[in-house]
Amino acid sequence: MSRHFDVYLPLERAYSRDAMLAVELLDAVTLERVSQGVEVTAKGLTGKPIVNYGGLFVWLKEDATKFETLLVEPGRQPFERVEIPAAQVKRPLHTVELKPLASYPFSPGITAIRGSLIETVPAQGVAPVAIRGATIRLEWLHEDGVTWKPSPSTVVTDKAGDFTSILRLAPVDVPTLDAHGKMTIRLFAKRAAGGEKHKQFQLLQGRVTDATYAWDQLQ
């Protein structure tokens, strides 16, 4: 008597055989796939995505000319909302790294900054003026003491000036560390309108650091 077994196609064939679009969501901290607790919408398309065995959000064949925007609503998941114009969505497979919010439950060993960007350090009793819509990126100093390595991702400050930036190093990446296990970091901030400024400092590797940065104190 023969038995029937489930047959799974290789990833490339599985999403491209009958699909117009497949979207892969990755946790930017762990690089694991996210398929639950989020809502993914392709504005302009009539159908809703199905989630396949591999955790991809898949739209079957439709009129792609009506596709306008890809939206990812994180719900209660600790990620930023994502909105991508159709022209910037790769087909048939598009990968989105979901960037963590300050509420993200970081595991030990993760190097990250939960920061705020403000105009200047205010006087006592005065609320700081937040800088929203600024792009934040990081660089770290290689063990040779000369070469600066860029972090692959950037983040944008929210309406309160807050951001969460992770520093993800590959196993072959070796930073310069001082006697206290701190890396040498450059944080760059670029306003929506204007130039880019930076600050160099020491950051403890494998820890989450909370910090506030004043624009007028950046170089």
C-alpha positions as protocol buffer text, in pm:
chain_id: "A"
residue {
  index: 1
  type: MET
  ca { x: 0 y: 0 z: 0 }
}
residue {
  index: 2
  type: SER
  ca { x: 146 y: 332 z: -101 }
}
residue {
  index: 3
  type: ARG
  ca { x: 157 y: 629 z: 133 }
}
residue {
  index: 4
  type: HIS
  ca { x: 101 y: 990 z: 40 }
}
residue {
  index: 5
  type: PHE
  ca { x: 350 y: 1246 z: 159 }
}
residue {
  index: 6
  type: ASP
  ca { x: 337 y: 1625 z: 149 }
}
residue {
  index: 7
  type: VAL
  ca { x: 565 y: 1757 z: -120 }
}
residue {
  index: 8
  type: TYR
  ca { x: 724 y: 2099 z: -72 }
}
residue {
  index: 9
  type: LEU
  ca { x: 871 y: 2282 z: -367 }
}
residue {
  index: 10
  type: PRO
  ca { x: 1204 y: 2463 z: -336 }
}
residue {
  index: 11
  type: LEU
  ca { x: 1154 y: 2820 z: -211 }
}
residue {
  index: 12
  type: GLU
  ca { x: 1212 y: 2982 z: -552 }
}
residue {
  index: 13
  type: ARG
  ca { x: 955 y: 2762 z: -726 }
}
residue {
  index: 14
  type: ALA
  ca { x: 710 y: 2773 z: -435 }
}
residue {
  index: 15
  type: TYR
  ca { x: 663 y: 3149 z: -451 }
}
residue {
  index: 16
  type: SER
  ca { x: 699 y: 3201 z: -824 }
}
residue {
  index: 17
  type: ARG
  ca { x: 496 y: 2918 z: -975 }
}
residue {
  index: 18
  type: ASP
  ca { x: 152 y: 3074 z: -930 }
}
residue {
  index: 19
  type: ALA
  ca { x: 229 y: 3394 z: -740 }
}
residue {
  index: 20
  type: MET
  ca { x: 226 y: 3751 z: -862 }
}
residue {
  index: 21
  type: LEU
  ca { x: 403 y: 3869 z: -547 }
}
residue {
  index: 22
  type: ALA
  ca { x: 554 y: 3711 z: -236 }
}
residue {
  index: 23
  type: VAL
  ca { x: 670 y: 3910 z: 67 }
}
residue {
  index: 24
  type: GLU
  ca { x: 915 y: 3788 z: 328 }
}
residue {
  index: 25
  type: LEU
  ca { x: 915 y: 3968 z: 665 }
}
residue {
  index: 26
  type: LEU
  ca { x: 1229 y: 3940 z: 876 }
}
residue {
  index: 27
  type: ASP
  ca { x: 1290 y: 4048 z: 1232 }
}
residue {
  index: 28
  type: ALA
  ca { x: 1583 y: 4288 z: 1181 }
}
residue {
  index: 29
  type: VAL
  ca { x: 1735 y: 4185 z: 1514 }
}
residue {
  index: 30
  type: THR
  ca { x: 1723 y: 3805 z: 1485 }
}
residue {
  index: 31
  type: LEU
  ca { x: 1672 y: 3775 z: 1106 }
}
residue {
  index: 32
  type: GLU
  ca { x: 1396 y: 3523 z: 1175 }
}
residue {
  index: 33
  type: ARG
  ca { x: 1081 y: 3523 z: 963 }
}
residue {
  index: 34
  type: VAL
  ca { x: 774 y: 3698 z: 1100 }
}
residue {
  index: 35
  type: SER
  ca { x: 436 y: 3569 z: 981 }
}
residue {
  index: 36
  type: GLN
  ca { x: 203 y: 3609 z: 1280 }
}
residue {
  index: 37
  type: GLY
  ca { x: 54 y: 3911 z: 1451 }
}
residue {
  index: 38
  type: VAL
  ca { x: 112 y: 4142 z: 1154 }
}
residue {
  index: 39
  type: GLU
  ca { x: -113 y: 4258 z: 872 }
}
residue {
  index: 40
  type: VAL
  ca { x: 30 y: 4281 z: 521 }
}
residue {
  index: 41
  type: THR
  ca { x: -166 y: 4460 z: 249 }
}
residue {
  index: 42
  type: ALA
  ca { x: -96 y: 4525 z: -117 }
}
residue {
  index: 43
  type: LYS
  ca { x: -303 y: 4835 z: -184 }
}
residue {
  index: 44
  type: GLY
  ca { x: -469 y: 4823 z: -524 }
}
residue {
  index: 45
  type: LEU
  ca { x: -492 y: 4446 z: -538 }
}
residue {
  index: 46
  type: THR
  ca { x: -828 y: 4282 z: -472 }
}
residue {
  index: 47
  type: GLY
  ca { x: -705 y: 3964 z: -309 }
}
residue {
  index: 48
  type: LYS
  ca { x: -563 y: 3913 z: 37 }
}
residue {
  index: 49
  type: PRO
  ca { x: -234 y: 3731 z: 82 }
}
residue {
  index: 50
  type: ILE
  ca { x: -209 y: 3372 z: 192 }
}
residue {
  index: 51
  type: VAL
  ca { x: 71 y: 3264 z: 424 }
}
residue {
  index: 52
  type: ASN
  ca { x: 246 y: 2958 z: 281 }
}
residue {
  index: 53
  type: TYR
  ca { x: 431 y: 2682 z: 465 }
}
residue {
  index: 54
  type: GLY
  ca { x: 753 y: 2882 z: 456 }
}
residue {
  index: 55
  type: GLY
  ca { x: 595 y: 3188 z: 619 }
}
residue {
  index: 56
  type: LEU
  ca { x: 581 y: 3401 z: 304 }
}
residue {
  index: 57
  type: PHE
  ca { x: 286 y: 3631 z: 231 }
}
residue {
  index: 58
  type: VAL
  ca { x: 176 y: 3537 z: -120 }
}
residue {
  index: 59
  type: TRP
  ca { x: -62 y: 3702 z: -368 }
}
residue {
  index: 60
  type: LEU
  ca { x: -180 y: 3488 z: -656 }
}
residue {
  index: 61
  type: LYS
  ca { x: -194 y: 3617 z: -1010 }
}
residue {
  index: 62
  type: GLU
  ca { x: -368 y: 3953 z: -1041 }
}
residue {
  index: 63
  type: ASP
  ca { x: -346 y: 4266 z: -1250 }
}
residue {
  index: 64
  type: ALA
  ca { x: -12 y: 4399 z: -1131 }
}
residue {
  index: 65
  type: THR
  ca { x: -75 y: 4738 z: -1294 }
}
residue {
  index: 66
  type: LYS
  ca { x: -321 y: 4814 z: -1013 }
}
residue {
  index: 67
  type: PHE
  ca { x: -65 y: 4753 z: -738 }
}
residue {
  index: 68
  type: GLU
  ca { x: 3 y: 5083 z: -558 }
}
residue {
  index: 69
  type: THR
  ca { x: 162 y: 5033 z: -216 }
}
residue {
  index: 70
  type: LEU
  ca { x: 284 y: 4758 z: 13 }
}
residue {
  index: 71
  type: LEU
  ca { x: 176 y: 4814 z: 374 }
}
residue {
  index: 72
  type: VAL
  ca { x: 289 y: 4627 z: 685 }
}
residue {
  index: 73
  type: GLU
  ca { x: 92 y: 4702 z: 1000 }
}
residue {
  index: 74
  type: PRO
  ca { x: 272 y: 4548 z: 1300 }
}
residue {
  index: 75
  type: GLY
  ca { x: -27 y: 4555 z: 1535 }
}
residue {
  index: 76
  type: ARG
  ca { x: 103 y: 4473 z: 1882 }
}
residue {
  index: 77
  type: GLN
  ca { x: 433 y: 4343 z: 1751 }
}
residue {
  index: 78
  type: PRO
  ca { x: 728 y: 4569 z: 1853 }
}
residue {
  index: 79
  type: PHE
  ca { x: 816 y: 4682 z: 1500 }
}
residue {
  index: 80
  type: GLU
  ca { x: 786 y: 4999 z: 1296 }
}
residue {
  index: 81
  type: ARG
  ca { x: 506 y: 5034 z: 1043 }
}
residue {
  index: 82
  type: VAL
  ca { x: 623 y: 4991 z: 683 }
}
residue {
  index: 83
  type: GLU
  ca { x: 490 y: 5158 z: 368 }
}
residue {
  index: 84
  type: ILE
  ca { x: 665 y: 5095 z: 35 }
}
residue {
  index: 85
  type: PRO
  ca { x: 557 y: 5231 z: -306 }
}
residue {
  index: 86
  type: ALA
  ca { x: 493 y: 4959 z: -562 }
}
residue {
  index: 87
  type: ALA
  ca { x: 775 y: 5088 z: -781 }
}
residue {
  index: 88
  type: GLN
  ca { x: 1023 y: 5000 z: -503 }
}
residue {
  index: 89
  type: VAL
  ca { x: 887 y: 4649 z: -441 }
}
residue {
  index: 90
  type: LYS
  ca { x: 1092 y: 4372 z: -600 }
}
residue {
  index: 91
  type: ARG
  ca { x: 899 y: 4094 z: -771 }
}
residue {
  index: 92
  type: PRO
  ca { x: 833 y: 3810 z: -747 }
}
residue {
  index: 93
  type: LEU
  ca { x: 993 y: 3812 z: -397 }
}
residue {
  index: 94
  type: HIS
  ca { x: 1043 y: 4117 z: -177 }
}
residue {
  index: 95
  type: THR
  ca { x: 1213 y: 4101 z: 163 }
}
residue {
  index: 96
  type: VAL
  ca { x: 1132 y: 4353 z: 436 }
}
residue {
  index: 97
  type: GLU
  ca { x: 1339 y: 4382 z: 753 }
}
residue {
  index: 98
  type: LEU
  ca { x: 1107 y: 4494 z: 1033 }
}
residue {
  index: 99
  type: LYS
  ca { x: 1287 y: 4752 z: 1244 }
}
residue {
  index: 100
  type: PRO
  ca { x: 1247 y: 4726 z: 1622 }
}
residue {
  index: 101
  type: LEU
  ca { x: 1071 y: 4978 z: 1842 }
}
residue {
  index: 102
  type: ALA
  ca { x: 1207 y: 5086 z: 2180 }
}
residue {
  index: 103
  type: SER
  ca { x: 969 y: 4830 z: 2335 }
}
residue {
  index: 104
  type: TYR
  ca { x: 1139 y: 4541 z: 2153 }
}
residue {
  index: 105
  type: PRO
  ca { x: 1248 y: 4267 z: 2401 }
}
residue {
  index: 106
  type: PHE
  ca { x: 1618 y: 4258 z: 2317 }
}
residue {
  index: 107
  type: SER
  ca { x: 1799 y: 3940 z: 2417 }
}
residue {
  index: 108
  type: PRO
  ca { x: 2138 y: 3951 z: 2592 }
}
residue {
  index: 109
  type: GLY
  ca { x: 2424 y: 3989 z: 2347 }
}
residue {
  index: 110
  type: ILE
  ca { x: 2250 y: 4240 z: 2118 }
}
residue {
  index: 111
  type: THR
  ca { x: 2428 y: 4570 z: 2064 }
}
residue {
  index: 112
  type: ALA
  ca { x: 2174 y: 4849 z: 2017 }
}
residue {
  index: 113
  type: ILE
  ca { x: 2096 y: 5212 z: 2091 }
}
residue {
  index: 114
  type: ARG
  ca { x: 1754 y: 5329 z: 2208 }
}
residue {
  index: 115
  type: GLY
  ca { x: 1799 y: 5697 z: 2145 }
}
residue {
  index: 116
  type: SER
  ca { x: 1634 y: 6036 z: 2113 }
}
residue {
  index: 117
  type: LEU
  ca { x: 1743 y: 6324 z: 1890 }
}
residue {
  index: 118
  type: ILE
  ca { x: 1668 y: 6675 z: 2014 }
}
residue {
  index: 119
  type: GLU
  ca { x: 1760 y: 7028 z: 1909 }
}
residue {
  index: 120
  type: THR
  ca { x: 1954 y: 7119 z: 2225 }
}
residue {
  index: 121
  type: VAL
  ca { x: 1978 y: 7026 z: 2591 }
}
residue {
  index: 122
  type: PRO
  ca { x: 1695 y: 7231 z: 2747 }
}
residue {
  index: 123
  type: ALA
  ca { x: 1702 y: 7429 z: 3065 }
}
residue {
  index: 124
  type: GLN
  ca { x: 1569 y: 7259 z: 3376 }
}
residue {
  index: 125
  type: GLY
  ca { x: 1191 y: 7234 z: 3363 }
}
residue {
  index: 126
  type: VAL
  ca { x: 1175 y: 7298 z: 2988 }
}
residue {
  index: 127
  type: ALA
  ca { x: 1068 y: 7021 z: 2751 }
}
residue {
  index: 128
  type: PRO
  ca { x: 1320 y: 6932 z: 2479 }
}
residue {
  index: 129
  type: VAL
  ca { x: 1239 y: 6999 z: 2115 }
}
residue {
  index: 130
  type: ALA
  ca { x: 1238 y: 6667 z: 1928 }
}
residue {
  index: 131
  type: ILE
  ca { x: 1379 y: 6628 z: 1578 }
}
residue {
  index: 132
  type: ARG
  ca { x: 1151 y: 6406 z: 1373 }
}
residue {
  index: 133
  type: GLY
  ca { x: 1220 y: 6249 z: 1034 }
}
residue {
  index: 134
  type: ALA
  ca { x: 1599 y: 6245 z: 1074 }
}
residue {
  index: 135
  type: THR
  ca { x: 1791 y: 5948 z: 931 }
}
residue {
  index: 136
  type: ILE
  ca { x: 2023 y: 5774 z: 1175 }
}
residue {
  index: 137
  type: ARG
  ca { x: 2309 y: 5545 z: 1077 }
}
residue {
  index: 138
  type: LEU
  ca { x: 2604 y: 5390 z: 1261 }
}
residue {
  index: 139
  type: GLU
  ca { x: 2966 y: 5307 z: 1187 }
}
residue {
  index: 140
  type: TRP
  ca { x: 3208 y: 5103 z: 1400 }
}
residue {
  index: 141
  type: LEU
  ca { x: 3586 y: 5100 z: 1414 }
}
residue {
  index: 142
  type: HIS
  ca { x: 3761 y: 4785 z: 1291 }
}
residue {
  index: 143
  type: GLU
  ca { x: 4029 y: 4619 z: 1502 }
}
residue {
  index: 144
  type: ASP
  ca { x: 4296 y: 4767 z: 1274 }
}
residue {
  index: 145
  type: GLY
  ca { x: 4215 y: 5101 z: 1438 }
}
residue {
  index: 146
  type: VAL
  ca { x: 4181 y: 5274 z: 1102 }
}
residue {
  index: 147
  type: THR
  ca { x: 3891 y: 5130 z: 903 }
}
residue {
  index: 148
  type: TRP
  ca { x: 3534 y: 5239 z: 973 }
}
residue {
  index: 149
  type: LYS
  ca { x: 3266 y: 4982 z: 891 }
}
residue {
  index: 150
  type: PRO
  ca { x: 2909 y: 5098 z: 816 }
}
residue {
  index: 151
  type: SER
  ca { x: 2609 y: 4932 z: 975 }
}
residue {
  index: 152
  type: PRO
  ca { x: 2392 y: 4800 z: 688 }
}
residue {
  index: 153
  type: SER
  ca { x: 2064 y: 4957 z: 798 }
}
residue {
  index: 154
  type: THR
  ca { x: 1936 y: 5305 z: 879 }
}
residue {
  index: 155
  type: VAL
  ca { x: 1644 y: 5420 z: 1091 }
}
residue {
  index: 156
  type: VAL
  ca { x: 1432 y: 5736 z: 1098 }
}
residue {
  index: 157
  type: THR
  ca { x: 1336 y: 5926 z: 1411 }
}
residue {
  index: 158
  type: ASP
  ca { x: 965 y: 5927 z: 1494 }
}
residue {
  index: 159
  type: LYS
  ca { x: 748 y: 6226 z: 1590 }
}
residue {
  index: 160
  type: ALA
  ca { x: 900 y: 6223 z: 1941 }
}
residue {
  index: 161
  type: GLY
  ca { x: 1255 y: 6218 z: 1799 }
}
residue {
  index: 162
  type: ASP
  ca { x: 1303 y: 5860 z: 1918 }
}
residue {
  index: 163
  type: PHE
  ca { x: 1482 y: 5581 z: 1731 }
}
residue {
  index: 164
  type: THR
  ca { x: 1613 y: 5230 z: 1791 }
}
residue {
  index: 165
  type: SER
  ca { x: 1927 y: 5133 z: 1601 }
}
residue {
  index: 166
  type: ILE
  ca { x: 2090 y: 4790 z: 1614 }
}
residue {
  index: 167
  type: LEU
  ca { x: 2452 y: 4711 z: 1536 }
}
residue {
  index: 168
  type: ARG
  ca { x: 2463 y: 4368 z: 1374 }
}
residue {
  index: 169
  type: LEU
  ca { x: 2811 y: 4226 z: 1321 }
}
residue {
  index: 170
  type: ALA
  ca { x: 2894 y: 3916 z: 1120 }
}
residue {
  index: 171
  type: PRO
  ca { x: 3108 y: 3643 z: 1284 }
}
residue {
  index: 172
  type: VAL
  ca { x: 3407 y: 3762 z: 1082 }
}
residue {
  index: 173
  type: ASP
  ca { x: 3366 y: 4123 z: 1195 }
}
residue {
  index: 174
  type: VAL
  ca { x: 3613 y: 4217 z: 1469 }
}
residue {
  index: 175
  type: PRO
  ca { x: 3578 y: 4565 z: 1620 }
}
residue {
  index: 176
  type: THR
  ca { x: 3829 y: 4757 z: 1829 }
}
residue {
  index: 177
  type: LEU
  ca { x: 3747 y: 4705 z: 2198 }
}
residue {
  index: 178
  type: ASP
  ca { x: 3885 y: 4896 z: 2493 }
}
residue {
  index: 179
  type: ALA
  ca { x: 3967 y: 4744 z: 2833 }
}
residue {
  index: 180
  type: HIS
  ca { x: 3598 y: 4765 z: 2930 }
}
residue {
  index: 181
  type: GLY
  ca { x: 3468 y: 4583 z: 2622 }
}
residue {
  index: 182
  type: LYS
  ca { x: 3347 y: 4902 z: 2454 }
}
residue {
  index: 183
  type: MET
  ca { x: 3343 y: 4959 z: 2079 }
}
residue {
  index: 184
  type: THR
  ca { x: 3426 y: 5288 z: 1910 }
}
residue {
  index: 185
  type: ILE
  ca { x: 3113 y: 5411 z: 1732 }
}
residue {
  index: 186
  type: ARG
  ca { x: 3013 y: 5698 z: 1508 }
}
residue {
  index: 187
  type: LEU
  ca { x: 2647 y: 5795 z: 1506 }
}
residue {
  index: 188
  type: PHE
  ca { x: 2540 y: 6002 z: 1203 }
}
residue {
  index: 189
  type: ALA
  ca { x: 2218 y: 6206 z: 1192 }
}
residue {
  index: 190
  type: LYS
  ca { x: 2080 y: 6364 z: 875 }
}
residue {
  index: 191
  type: ARG
  ca { x: 1779 y: 6590 z: 892 }
}
residue {
  index: 192
  type: ALA
  ca { x: 1505 y: 6576 z: 630 }
}
residue {
  index: 193
  type: ALA
  ca { x: 1624 y: 6917 z: 511 }
}
residue {
  index: 194
  type: GLY
  ca { x: 1988 y: 6992 z: 578 }
}
residue {
  index: 195
  type: GLY
  ca { x: 2327 y: 6834 z: 617 }
}
residue {
  index: 196
  type: GLU
  ca { x: 2458 y: 6542 z: 817 }
}
residue {
  index: 197
  type: LYS
  ca { x: 2631 y: 6563 z: 1156 }
}
residue {
  index: 198
  type: HIS
  ca { x: 2789 y: 6298 z: 1374 }
}
residue {
  index: 199
  type: LYS
  ca { x: 2914 y: 6204 z: 1719 }
}
residue {
  index: 200
  type: GLN
  ca { x: 3192 y: 5961 z: 1810 }
}
residue {
  index: 201
  type: PHE
  ca { x: 3173 y: 5769 z: 2137 }
}
residue {
  index: 202
  type: GLN
  ca { x: 3229 y: 5435 z: 2311 }
}
residue {
  index: 203
  type: LEU
  ca { x: 2948 y: 5178 z: 2318 }
}
residue {
  index: 204
  type: LEU
  ca { x: 2940 y: 4864 z: 2530 }
}
residue {
  index: 205
  type: GLN
  ca { x: 2927 y: 4560 z: 2301 }
}
residue {
  index: 206
  type: GLY
  ca { x: 2641 y: 4317 z: 2360 }
}
residue {
  index: 207
  type: ARG
  ca { x: 2427 y: 4565 z: 2553 }
}
residue {
  index: 208
  type: VAL
  ca { x: 2135 y: 4799 z: 2481 }
}
residue {
  index: 209
  type: THR
  ca { x: 2226 y: 5163 z: 2554 }
}
residue {
  index: 210
  type: ASP
  ca { x: 1973 y: 5439 z: 2621 }
}
residue {
  index: 211
  type: ALA
  ca { x: 2094 y: 5785 z: 2519 }
}
residue {
  index: 212
  type: THR
  ca { x: 1982 y: 6132 z: 2409 }
}
residue {
  index: 213
  type: TYR
  ca { x: 2170 y: 6326 z: 2142 }
}
residue {
  index: 214
  type: ALA
  ca { x: 2147 y: 6703 z: 2095 }
}
residue {
  index: 215
  type: TRP
  ca { x: 2183 y: 6830 z: 1739 }
}
residue {
  index: 216
  type: ASP
  ca { x: 2386 y: 7134 z: 1843 }
}
residue {
  index: 217
  type: GLN
  ca { x: 2641 y: 6907 z: 2013 }
}
residue {
  index: 218
  type: LEU
  ca { x: 2703 y: 6693 z: 1706 }
}
residue {
  index: 219
  type: GLN
  ca { x: 2996 y: 6772 z: 1478 }
}
